[in-house]
Amino acid sequence: MKKRTKSEARRLAAATALRSISLPVLSVLVALVVFPPLPLPHAPPVPQDSHQEPLSRPIDYFRHADNLTNLRLPGAEPFSMRVTFQAYPGVDFTRSGHSPILTGQGVYQETWISPTEWRREVTLGSYHAVEIRAAGKRTFQASSSYEPTRVMMLLSALLAPIPRSILEPELEEHPPHWKLEHRMAGSIPWVRISVTESANGVSFETAYDFLPSGILVRSEDYRYNGILTSWDDDQDFAGKIVPRHATVEGPGLSGPMVSAIVTLSPVSPSGRAIAQVSAQPADPGSTLQPIDPEGIDNSGASTIRFEVPPLPPDHFPSGAEIVAIAVIDRDGMPRDVEISAIRDQGQPLSQPAKDIVWRTARQMVASLLKNRYHPALVDGKPCQVYWSLTMATRDG
């Protein structure tokens, strides 16, 4: 193993310390498992841009992180990517062996030549999909009417760690006001950029954590699906910083939802021809590319009706939250309904409170399953969409 320099060791220590910072969870109900980074032979230096402006605003960090890690910009080096991933079961309350959520080992492969020439293929259990863009046409073939949650969690971590609407706030009519904080984990400095929003009386925070150099190491997406994504074991590829390892977790759950290992290699000149399949051009909503929620028309969807008996305040402390998620497929059917997060900003729960939490969670899942929806649209065509439902207690 190559001996690390002092600067490399300090950077690895900073990333390790930051990735071990945990969220408040229902510690009596379940334990948050934090997975340490895989061992590295060395940590690559951050590519330096002599024209880089100082990182002082939230948008500076977002755009700098995207520039550091985005392999798919015009003029970028062609690459071949192979990702082996493990999809784990979550909390869906179905009988053992009857869960509709696909789990097990999967493979994602991508050959990228340019923004207009690429091929993506993914397999997980019975699901298989291929998306190709070449010769001025994009085609898409998949074995089901929706892309499973574990696949989309993986692809969001690989293809869109920072959504386009954040990188280009001018796309939003009312862009959020991000808060930038310089924090310390022991003696290790780090940067947190967050926004707190409210809906139906429930407040939720979306946050991105960076090293001071501008490298993104973790995101907490409570805005849409209540999951936590982390990246580590960075490598250098054609001047870009590319994590070899990504993990998606449900805060407060007993383990990860997805864990992935990424392998990259250059594409030889002879391997740069992307063969197009014989198929009709794909609709905008049929894609393996995560669709930015800001570009989705969800106005026709029916309203979720969810009722729960009053919760005794002495049993369920103020600040406790449960997040349920589902995929609404291109036909408006709810799929892969499960619990993605359980949080508690108060004290540990008593046994009666734990019983109430799980009873409430079951009601949330049942409520999502019994509804039917008008499909969401992107550019007028049906697309699948994540839907989250948060149950929270508040004083008063």
N, C-alpha and C positions, 0 to 999 in steps of 0.2 A: 504494500500500500504506500502510495506517495505521501511523504510527510507534508503536512499543511503548513503554510506560512502563518505568521501571527495574524496578518490581516484576514486571511481566509478563515482561520479558527475563530476570530472575533465575529465574523459575519455569520458563520454557521451557528455559533452560540446565540447570537441575537435572534436568528430565525427560529431556533429550537425553543428559546424562552418565550417568544411571542406566540408560537403555535401551541404552547401549553397553557395559555391563559384561558380559563374556562368561563362559561356563562353561568349565572345563577339558575339552578334547576331544582326539581323536587327531589332532594337528596335522599329522603326516606323511601320514596316510591321507587326510584330507579337511580342508577349512577351514571354519570356522563363519563364515557371512556375516551381518553385522549390517546391517540396513537402517535408515538414519536416518529420523527423522520427516519427514513432508511439511512444506513451509514454511507458516507460519501468518501471516495478516494481524494477528492478535493472539491472546493467550492469555486466556480468560475468567477472571474472579476466581472463587474458590471460594465458593459460597453459604455464608453465615455463619448459624449457629444460636446465638442468644444463650443457649440453654439447654444447649448442647453441653458434655458433661463432657470433661475432659482425656483425651487418648488415652494410656493407660498400659499397658493389657493387650492381648494379642492379639485378644480378642473385641471390644474397642473399635474397633480398626482395621478388622476384618472388617465389623462392623455399620455403622460410619461410611461405609466405602467403598460398601457396598450402598445405604445411604440416599442417598449423593451421586449414584449412577449408575442406580439402579433406576427405570426408566420405568413399570413395570407395577404399582405399588402402588395400593391402593384410594384413590380420590380424585385420582389423577394426571391430568395433562392428556392428552386424547386425541391420538394422533399417527399420522402415516403415515410409514413407514420404507421406503426402497429401498436395497438393498445390492447393488452390483456386486462380484463377487469373481472371483479367478483361482485355480483349483485346479491345483497343479503335481504332476508325477510324483515319487514317492519312490524307494525302493530295494526292488523286489519280485522281481528276478531273472527276470522273464519276458522273452521275446523282444520286441524293439522292435516296437511296434504291436500287441502282443497282451496288454497289461496289462489286467486287469479293473478296475483303479482308474480311476474317471472323473476326467478332468482337462479343463482348458479354462476358458472364461468361463462364469460362472453368475450368476443373479439371485435375490435373496430379497426378497420384499415382504411387509410387515405393516401392517395397519390395526388399531389398538388403541383401543377405546373405554372399556373397563373390564375388570376381571378376569373378567367373565362374558360379554363381547362382544368378539371379536377374530377376525381372519382372517390366516392365514399361508400363503404359497405360495413354493415354491422350485423352480428348474429348473437342472439341470446336465447337459449332454449328453442322454442318453436318459432321465434320471431326472426325474420331475416329481411333486410332492406338494402337496396342499392340506389344511390343517387349519382347521376353523372351530368356534368356540364361540359359540352364540347360541340364544335361545329355550329356554334350559335344557337344551341338548343339545350334545355335542361330536362332530363327525364327522371322519373322516380317510380320504383316498383317496390312494394312491401307486401308482407304476408298477412297483414291485418289492417283494420280501418283506423288504427291509432298506433302511436309509438309508445311503448311501455315506459312507465315512469323512470325506471332505473336507467334505461337507454338515454332518455332526455336529460336526466341528472348528469350523466357522464358527458354528453355532448355540450351541455351548458358550460361545464367546467373546462372542456377542451376548446370549444369554438367561440364562446361568448362570456368569458369571465366578468367582463364589464359591459353591460348592455349598451347598445348604440344610443339610446335616449340619454344616457348619462354622459357619454362622450360628446354628444351633440345636443346640449340642452335647448338649443333653439328649436328643436323638433317638438318640444312640449309647450302647450299653451300656458301652463303654470308650472314651470320647473321648480323642483324642491330646493329649499335653502339648506345646503349641506353645512354641517359644523365640523371644523377641523380642530383636533386636539393633539397635542404632543404629550405622550404619556411615558411612563417608565415601568418596566417589569424588572424589579430589582435595580440593577445598574444598567439595564439595557433600554435604550430609547426606542420608541416606535410611534407611529402616527395612526390615529383613528379618525375616519371621516364618516359621519353618520347623519341620518335625518330621521326625525320622529314624526309620524303621521297618525291621524285618527280617522276611524270609520265606525259608525254606529256605536259611539261611546267607547271604543277599544283603541288604545294607543299601541303602535308597533314601530319598531326601529329597524331600519336597514343600515348596515354598516360595512365598511371596507377597512381592513387593517394592512398597513404598509410598513416596511422598513424605511428608515429615514432616506435611504438612497432611491426610494420610489418603487421598490419591488413589492408587488401585491402578494400577500401570503394567506389571507383569509377573507371570506365574505360571509355575512350573516343576512340572509334574505328573508326577513319576516314580512316584506311588502307583498310577496306573492305566494310563497310556499313554505316558509318557516324552516328552511334548512341552512346548514352551515357547510361551506366548502373550504377546504384548505389545500395548499400546494406546497411541495417541498422537493428536496433533492434536485436542485437546479443544475442544468447543463448549458453549455454554450453551443449554439448552432447558427452558423453564418451571421454572427454578430447579435443574435437574439438570446435571451434568457428563457429556457424552456424547462419547466418542472418535469422530472421523471415520474413523480408520484402525485396523485390527487386523491382526496378522500371527501366523500359527502356523508354528512351525519345528520341525524335528527336530534337536536339538543334535548337532553333529558332522557333519551332512549338508551337502551343498554348496549348498543353497538352501532357500527357504521351501516349505511345503506348501500354505498358503492365505494370500492377501493380499486384504484387503477394504476398500472405500470405502463409508462410511455417509452417507446423506442423510436428514435429518429435516425434516418440516413439520407444522404443525398440521392437524387435521381440521376442515373446515367443518361447521357444523350440518347442512347438507343431505347430507353424506357420512357421517353417523354411523350409518346403518342397515346392519347386517351381515345379509346374506341367507343363510339356512341352506340347505344343499343337501339333496336328498331322499336320505337314506341312514340306515342303522342307526347308533345311537350307537357310537362307537369304543371298542375295548378299551383298558384302561389302558396296555398295552404298545405300542400303535400310536399314535405321536405324534412330532411334530417337536421337542417339548420334551425336552432332555436329561434322562434319568432319573438321579436321584442314586444312585450305586452302593450306598449304604447301605440303600436301599429295595428292592434286588433280591434275590430268593431264587435263589442259584446253587448250592444244595447238591446238586442232582441231576446236575450236569455231570460228565462223565467227566474223569479225570485225564490231563493231557498227559504223554506218555512221551517224554522227550528224553535222548538219550545222546550224548556227544561224547568222542572220544579224549582222553587226558591231554594237557594243553598244556605244552610245555617252558617252564619258568619263565624261562629266559634269552631266550626269544623273545616271550613274552606277559607283560608286566610286571604285577605285582600292582596291582589297582585298575581295570584295563580292564574295561569293561562294554559289552554290546550289548543293545539292547531291541528285541524284535519285537512287533508288535501285529496284532490281527485283530478283525474284527467277527464275532461268532457271531449269526447271524440268528434270526428267530423260529421257524425250522424246525430249528435246531441246526446249520446249515451254516456252516463258516468262510468268511469273505469278506474281501476287501481285505487280504490278509496282506502285511506289509511290515516293513522295519526303520525304527523311528522315532527311534532315538538310538544314538550310538556315543560312549562317553566314555572318557577315559584320565586317571587321576590320577597317573600315573607319567611316564616319559620317552617321547620320540617313539619310534615303532615302527620296527624294522628291516624290510627287505623280506620276509624269511621270516615275520615277525610279521603283516605286512599280509595275506599270503596266508592265514595261519591265521584271521585275523579274518573274511575274506570266506567262507572255507570253513565256519566255524562259523555265520555268519549264514545261509548257504544251508541248512544243516542245521536251523536253527531254523525257517525259513520252511516247509521241507518237513514238519517235524514238526507244525506247526500245521495245514497243509493236509490231512494224511492222517487226522486225527482227526475223529470225529463226536461230537456232544454232545446231551444233553438240553437243550432250550431253557431259558434262565433265565426266571424268573417275576416279575411284579410284580402284587400283588393277585390272585394265582392265575392270571394270564393270561400267555401267552408274550410276551417282549420281547427285543429285541436287546441285546447287551452287548459292551463292549470287553473284550478279553482280551489281557494282555501277558505276555511271557515274557522274563526277563532272564538272560543268561549273563554270569557274572563270574568273575574269577580272584582268588584270595586267597593270601597267604603260608601255607605249611604245608599 
